[in-house]
């Protein structure tokens, strides 16, 4: 069992006779970064809440001037079992921690190792928060280390053109780190060392060469950016959408404020704005156009539509819905699963997905559960004489309809089971994958378990989204109301899953005439082909989230507003299936019988 250990530096420091130690502080001027001792730390924990969860592993690397002076690594007994989902993520099992030292035993050694240094972590509030909480529980004073967060540094110098996000794994790949992060503390700390050095190299040309420069490296507001704060003058103090426009009247960026347009736009000219691309955008902007909205929900919807309309160069979200992939069960004698770009009437679909890779993961989840054929060609009812079965048939994963191993009648139950898993009950898929994840975790095959987890998550999210959107698409008109803070009503009109209008009435006004006016003057919406709605999928997600808030009332419904009694929403992600035991074998219940030929059990929402 691992215990705290400190490796000797490759070149031990020998203090000069009579020399005294001095702790480096951020307010000491003239300390080159090459002379600063950094301790780069990473933790593994049982969860994400420092007040309730515990540390399971500490890894740290002490560096100065690009040279590794020592390392610190230990497992830590958290005082209880490690959740299965965390075991899958980190590879640290409960049995590995039996006999490991407690945090009360480990913390003094770590604090001595880091004494006099500047702490560095990737997403430092997380790691330092756990260490401070551990010190408080051990009734030990926290030394008050100076802290550097590599996430905040990365936001200053790594633009979205280079990397899609600022995760440690992304930055490590970008900078060619010698160690690949793997959710183990010491490996991740070593990778963070390489990321830190790369970030400091990028900061040097910006004048960040001393410790005192580093203290404000993430917060400066360039003078030319601050001077452009007059762009916010005169904007209304109301919810809505704002459009930054460039010198040729082009839309550079579309944003939203659910409270005050003026305050939100002003934040782009203060230290609250950390994104380098936004400062670049602000330097190009010549004016800001506001679009005042009646409600925060309308503001979010308008933002999505304006982004889709203008495709601003500085927005990185809300891809065009026509490019979002779906998974379809094809309509042929021997149906198969296919990743497609459009929805066709009468077919089973799940999605849409943010990427083709996620759609393929959902396909893999269905293939792993049902012996549906995986070949891509259309099969004839009567197989050709020279047809040959693939390896899946040889291992029992397919009934080989291509060679006559299954006729249309024998294959029909397989297709029906896949269709039911896509449009209704997800338990067969979730149960199979939950069992597989538990088995692989018990065998400590964590990378394979993570792959199965991702596959299940993609399927559950895609099926759940399609089922939620299908009911919205089929509903011709829905009017809902929610109480406002001042006792009035916020009214919402939805047609075929698309925002068609909104209104707000105060507490002294009868809302019924407002409902009638909203229905009469709302946007005309052409029906879509379910489960696709008549709106961008993200717009429908916003509307459904609003409708599912506590206190929302359905006022008028033209059409059906129901969901399957057992649907993919019952198991929202892989963690629920693995850790909460939400997935149970299918019972033989009376209410499983369809209410009409081919119909799934229904409940009124």
VEXKOL-913070 format. One line per 10 residues: number of its first residue (from 1); their letters; for each residue x, y, z of C-alpha. Coordinates in steps of 0.05 Angstrom, whole numbers, plus 5000, padded with zeros to 4 digits. Layout:
% VEXKOL-913070
NUM	a	X:Y:Z  ...;
% end
This chain:
% VEXKOL-913070
1	xxxxxxxxxx	5000:5000:5000  5025:5067:4981  5047:5116:5034  5071:5188:5031  5138:5193:4998  5184:5249:4978  5235:5239:4924  5302:5273:4934  5317:5328:4884  5366:5309:4830;
11	xxxxxxxxxx	5410:5368:4852  5401:5378:4927  5403:5449:4951  5457:5466:5001  5441:5530:5039  5497:5579:5048  5525:5584:5119  5482:5630:5161  5428:5635:5108  5356:5639:5130;
21	xxxxxxxxxx	5294:5615:5093  5247:5668:5063  5176:5651:5041  5160:5679:4972  5100:5725:4970  5063:5755:4911  5076:5826:4935  5152:5818:4932  5174:5854:4870  5228:5832:4823;
31	xxxxxxxxxx	5223:5756:4832  5234:5724:4765  5188:5665:4751  5249:5622:4740  5267:5632:4814  5198:5615:4841  5185:5546:4871  5118:5518:4848  5084:5457:4877  5035:5429:4825;
41	xxxxxxxxxx	4982:5388:4859  4925:5343:4836  4874:5305:4877  4827:5247:4866  4764:5247:4909  4700:5209:4923  4658:5265:4893  4655:5339:4877  4636:5371:4943  4692:5387:4991;
51	xxxxxxxxxx	4645:5393:5050  4617:5323:5041  4665:5281:5000  4736:5259:5015  4805:5255:4983  4828:5187:4957  4895:5206:4926  4945:5264:4927  4998:5275:4875  5045:5334:4873;
61	xxxxxxxxxx	5108:5356:4836  5155:5410:4861  5189:5449:4805  5233:5511:4798  5263:5540:4736  5237:5482:4694  5271:5430:4738  5234:5378:4779  5258:5382:4851  5215:5327:4880;
71	xxxxxxxxxx	5149:5290:4878  5096:5271:4929  5046:5215:4920  5000:5175:4965  4933:5141:4967  4887:5165:5023  4835:5126:5062  4770:5166:5053  4736:5132:5111  4684:5098:5069;
81	xxxxxxxxxx	4672:5062:5002  4689:5094:4935  4626:5102:4893  4625:5054:4833  4621:5110:4783  4684:5142:4812  4718:5075:4809  4703:5072:4735  4729:5143:4725  4794:5139:4765;
91	xxxxxxxxxx	4809:5065:4772  4816:5074:4847  4776:5019:4882  4754:5013:4954  4800:4953:4963  4861:4993:4940  4850:5041:4998  4848:4989:5053  4907:5004:5099  4922:5071:5066;
101	xxxxxxxxxx	4937:5130:5113  4881:5177:5131  4881:5250:5109  4899:5269:5180  4964:5229:5173  4979:5252:5102  4964:5327:5107  5024:5346:5152  5072:5313:5103  5041:5348:5044;
111	xxxxxxxxxx	5042:5416:5078  5115:5407:5095  5130:5386:5023  5095:5449:4997  5120:5498:5050  5144:5564:5021  5121:5547:4950  5066:5574:4905  5011:5522:4896  4989:5507:4824;
121	xxxxxxxxxx	4929:5465:4803  4885:5457:4743  4818:5484:4767  4851:5505:4832  4787:5521:4870  4770:5446:4869  4836:5419:4894  4852:5475:4942  4780:5473:4968  4788:5399:4986;
131	xxxxxxxxxx	4856:5411:5020  4829:5470:5060  4768:5429:5081  4814:5372:5102  4856:5420:5143  4794:5447:5177  4769:5377:5195  4839:5360:5222  4838:5425:5263  4901:5447:5228;
141	xxxxxxxxxx	4913:5519:5206  4916:5530:5131  4983:5563:5113  4952:5611:5064  4990:5590:5002  4991:5635:4941  4952:5597:4887  4958:5596:4811  4902:5565:4770  4925:5539:4702;
151	xxxxxxxxxx	4853:5540:4676  4851:5615:4686  4919:5624:4654  4897:5581:4594  4835:5625:4584  4882:5683:4575  4927:5654:4522  4893:5593:4490  4839:5613:4440  4781:5570:4416;
161	xxxxxxxxxx	4814:5566:4348  4869:5524:4380  4829:5482:4429  4754:5470:4438  4760:5476:4514  4810:5485:4570  4808:5416:4600  4874:5386:4624  4872:5331:4572  4859:5381:4516;
171	xxxxxxxxxx	4916:5427:4537  4964:5369:4549  4951:5345:4477  4958:5416:4450  5025:5429:4484  5053:5359:4473  5058:5341:4547  5104:5283:4563  5050:5252:4607  4978:5237:4587;
181	xxxxxxxxxx	4927:5254:4640  4889:5192:4664  4850:5214:4726  4906:5191:4772  4935:5245:4817  5010:5241:4803  5002:5231:4728  4955:5290:4723  5002:5333:4766  5060:5316:4719;
191	xxxxxxxxxx	5017:5335:4659  4998:5400:4693  5072:5416:4701  5082:5413:4626  5019:5455:4615  5043:5506:4666  5110:5514:4632  5077:5521:4563  5029:5574:4590  5086:5613:4623;
201	xxxxxxxxxx	5123:5612:4556  5062:5643:4522  5054:5695:4577  5126:5719:4574  5117:5760:4510  5058:5793:4544  5103:5819:4599  5088:5765:4650  5159:5748:4672  5158:5759:4747;
211	xxxxxxxxxx	5117:5733:4804  5082:5799:4814  5062:5798:4740  5031:5729:4749  4987:5754:4805  4947:5797:4756  4959:5758:4692  4887:5734:4688  4853:5799:4708  4880:5857:4667;
221	xxxxxxxxxx	4833:5900:4626  4870:5931:4567  4861:6006:4562  4833:6002:4491  4781:5952:4514  4761:5993:4575  4752:6055:4531  4700:6019:4489  4653:6012:4549  4614:6071:4520;
231	xxxxxxxxxx	4582:6019:4473  4538:5999:4532  4513:6070:4543  4439:6077:4532  4423:6003:4531  4358:5985:4567  4356:5955:4637  4312:5897:4614  4321:5824:4591  4337:5813:4518;
241	xxxxxxxxxx	4389:5798:4465  4448:5841:4444  4485:5840:4378  4557:5866:4373  4566:5893:4302  4631:5905:4265  4653:5962:4218  4616:5932:4158  4552:5924:4200  4565:5849:4205;
251	xxxxxxxxxx	4542:5813:4268  4604:5793:4307  4571:5762:4368  4501:5749:4395  4491:5744:4470  4433:5743:4519  4416:5775:4586  4358:5749:4627  4360:5810:4673  4393:5873:4645;
261	xxxxxxxxxx	4422:5885:4576  4461:5945:4600  4495:5909:4658  4511:5848:4616  4543:5887:4559  4584:5929:4609  4615:5865:4636  4652:5856:4570  4695:5916:4588  4715:5894:4658;
271	xxxxxxxxxx	4759:5841:4689  4697:5796:4694  4708:5779:4620  4764:5727:4617  4757:5702:4546  4811:5725:4498  4766:5719:4438  4716:5765:4469  4768:5820:4478  4787:5810:4406;
281	xxxxxxxxxx	4713:5817:4387  4704:5879:4430  4762:5913:4395  4727:5903:4328  4657:5924:4349  4630:5993:4331  4561:5987:4363  4514:5942:4402  4442:5932:4380  4393:5911:4434;
291	xxxxxxxxxx	4330:5868:4424  4286:5877:4486  4245:5815:4505  4185:5807:4550  4213:5748:4589  4279:5713:4600  4254:5652:4562  4239:5695:4501  4309:5724:4506  4341:5655:4504;
301	xxxxxxxxxx	4299:5634:4445  4314:5698:4406  4388:5687:4419  4386:5617:4389  4348:5642:4327  4394:5702:4316  4455:5658:4321  4426:5610:4270  4407:5668:4225  4473:5707:4226;
311	xxxxxxxxxx	4524:5652:4243  4569:5703:4280  4643:5687:4277  4652:5694:4352  4594:5648:4373  4613:5575:4385  4545:5544:4398  4478:5526:4367  4498:5488:4305  4449:5485:4247;
321	xxxxxxxxxx	4395:5433:4262  4399:5404:4191  4470:5381:4206  4452:5346:4272  4450:5271:4263  4394:5223:4282  4393:5147:4290  4338:5114:4249  4311:5043:4245  4303:5034:4170;
331	xxxxxxxxxx	4238:5012:4136  4253:4949:4098  4240:4874:4106  4301:4867:4151  4309:4935:4186  4377:4961:4208  4403:5021:4246  4429:5080:4206  4457:5149:4223  4418:5200:4182;
341	xxxxxxxxxx	4409:5276:4175  4333:5280:4169  4271:5249:4201  4222:5209:4159  4150:5196:4177  4133:5128:4205  4204:5108:4225  4234:5100:4294  4286:5153:4310  4328:5176:4369;
351	xxxxxxxxxx	4366:5242:4374  4385:5291:4348  4457:5286:4372  4509:5340:4377  4557:5299:4334  4560:5237:4290  4607:5204:4341  4553:5209:4395  4501:5181:4347  4547:5123:4332;
361	xxxxxxxxxx	4556:5109:4406  4480:5103:4412  4479:5055:4352  4533:5014:4387  4491:5011:4450  4432:4982:4411  4477:4934:4373  4507:4909:4439  4437:4895:4466  4398:4866:4407;
371	xxxxxxxxxx	4419:4818:4351  4399:4867:4298  4438:4862:4233  4496:4910:4225  4509:4904:4150  4493:4967:4111  4461:4941:4047  4387:4929:4035  4373:4854:4039  4324:4818:3993;
381	xxxxxxxxxx	4268:4777:4024  4297:4715:3989  4373:4712:3997  4416:4703:3937  4450:4636:3926  4520:4664:3934  4506:4702:3999  4556:4691:4057  4545:4704:4131  4591:4752:4168;
391	xxxxxxxxxx	4630:4739:4231  4573:4767:4274  4529:4709:4252  4585:4660:4269  4590:4686:4341  4515:4688:4351  4506:4764:4348  4462:4763:4286  4410:4714:4259  4440:4719:4188;
401	xxxxxxxxxx	4379:4739:4148  4427:4752:4091  4435:4676:4081  4366:4654:4101  4382:4641:4174  4322:4685:4191  4262:4700:4149  4221:4763:4155  4175:4734:4207  4232:4709:4251;
411	xxxxxxxxxx	4269:4776:4245  4208:4817:4262  4212:4808:4338  4284:4833:4337  4264:4896:4299  4204:4906:4346  4249:4902:4407  4297:4954:4378  4238:4999:4359  4210:4994:4430;
421	xxxxxxxxxx	4277:5012:4460  4282:5073:4414  4211:5100:4424  4192:5073:4492  4222:5029:4546  4298:5033:4553  4306:4980:4607  4333:4925:4562  4391:4969:4539  4403:5001:4607;
431	xxxxxxxxxx	4402:4935:4644  4450:4902:4596  4500:4959:4600  4494:4969:4675  4511:4895:4686  4569:4901:4638  4596:4963:4673  4593:4930:4741  4627:4868:4714  4684:4907:4682;
441	xxxxxxxxxx	4693:4951:4744  4698:4889:4788  4752:4863:4741  4787:4931:4743  4780:4939:4668  4763:5012:4676  4777:5037:4606  4729:4986:4577  4678:5004:4630  4684:5078:4612;
451	xxxxxxxxxx	4671:5060:4539  4608:5022:4558  4587:5080:4603  4594:5130:4546  4556:5085:4499  4498:5079:4548  4498:5153:4563  4493:5171:4489  4435:5123:4478  4396:5146:4540;
461	xxxxxxxxxx	4404:5219:4523  4386:5209:4449  4326:5166:4464  4302:5212:4520  4309:5274:4476  4270:5242:4418  4214:5220:4464  4209:5289:4496  4210:5324:4429  4160:5275:4397;
471	xxxxxxxxxx	4104:5296:4444  4120:5370:4432  4121:5361:4357  4054:5325:4357  4020:5379:4399  3987:5430:4353  3982:5484:4406  3997:5491:4480  3987:5550:4526  4020:5549:4594;
481	xxxxxxxxxx	4025:5598:4651  4073:5610:4709  4066:5658:4767  4114:5717:4766  4149:5743:4828  4099:5801:4834  4038:5756:4831  4022:5763:4757  4027:5711:4702  4078:5695:4649;
491	xxxxxxxxxx	4043:5663:4589  4075:5618:4537  4048:5595:4470  4081:5534:4438  4062:5504:4371  4093:5438:4347  4151:5448:4395  4166:5519:4372  4161:5584:4412  4102:5620:4381;
501	xxxxxxxxxx	4091:5677:4430  4093:5702:4502  4058:5754:4545  4061:5779:4616  4001:5804:4655  4003:5836:4724  3965:5810:4784  3909:5860:4775  3893:5838:4704  3849:5780:4683;
511	xxxxxxxxxx	3896:5734:4643  3841:5702:4601  3836:5758:4549  3912:5757:4545  3910:5682:4531  3859:5693:4476  3900:5749:4445  3963:5707:4449  3930:5649:4412  3901:5696:4359;
521	xxxxxxxxxx	3965:5734:4346  4017:5679:4356  4065:5656:4302  4036:5608:4251  4077:5544:4254  4076:5489:4201  4073:5418:4230  4137:5379:4231  4151:5304:4225  4158:5276:4296;
531	xxxxxxxxxx	4202:5267:4334  4233:5328:4299  4199:5392:4322  4186:5456:4282  4243:5490:4319  4318:5484:4331  4327:5425:4380  4358:5471:4431  4298:5516:4428  4251:5458:4442;
541	xxxxxxxxxx	4296:5438:4500  4289:5508:4529  4213:5506:4523  4207:5437:4554  4252:5457:4612  4207:5518:4624  4144:5475:4621  4172:5426:4671  4186:5478:4724  4146:5472:4790;
551	xxxxxxxxxx	4084:5515:4788  4074:5516:4713  4002:5505:4693  3974:5480:4627  3919:5528:4604  3901:5502:4535  3923:5440:4498  3904:5426:4425  3928:5356:4413  3959:5303:4456;
561	xxxxxxxxxx	4007:5319:4513  4031:5252:4541  4093:5210:4548  4105:5134:4551  4094:5107:4621  4163:5077:4617  4211:5119:4577  4285:5136:4570  4274:5194:4618  4270:5144:4675;
571	xxxxxxxxxx	4345:5132:4669  4376:5199:4652  4449:5176:4648  4497:5119:4660  4511:5140:4731  4438:5130:4750  4438:5061:4721  4502:5040:4756  4498:5074:4824  4424:5083:4839;
581	xxxxxxxxxx	4398:5015:4816  4343:5048:4776  4345:4993:4724  4307:4929:4741  4288:4869:4698  4224:4877:4659  4166:4852:4703  4104:4818:4676  4055:4873:4693  3983:4879:4669;
591	xxxxxxxxxx	3994:4952:4650  4049:4930:4602  3994:4907:4556  3984:4958:4500  3920:4998:4502  3912:4991:4427  3947:4948:4374  4019:4970:4372  4009:5026:4423  4054:5037:4484;
601	xxxxx	4025:5049:4554  4011:5123:4562  4004:5171:4620  3980:5242:4619  4033:5292:4637;
% end
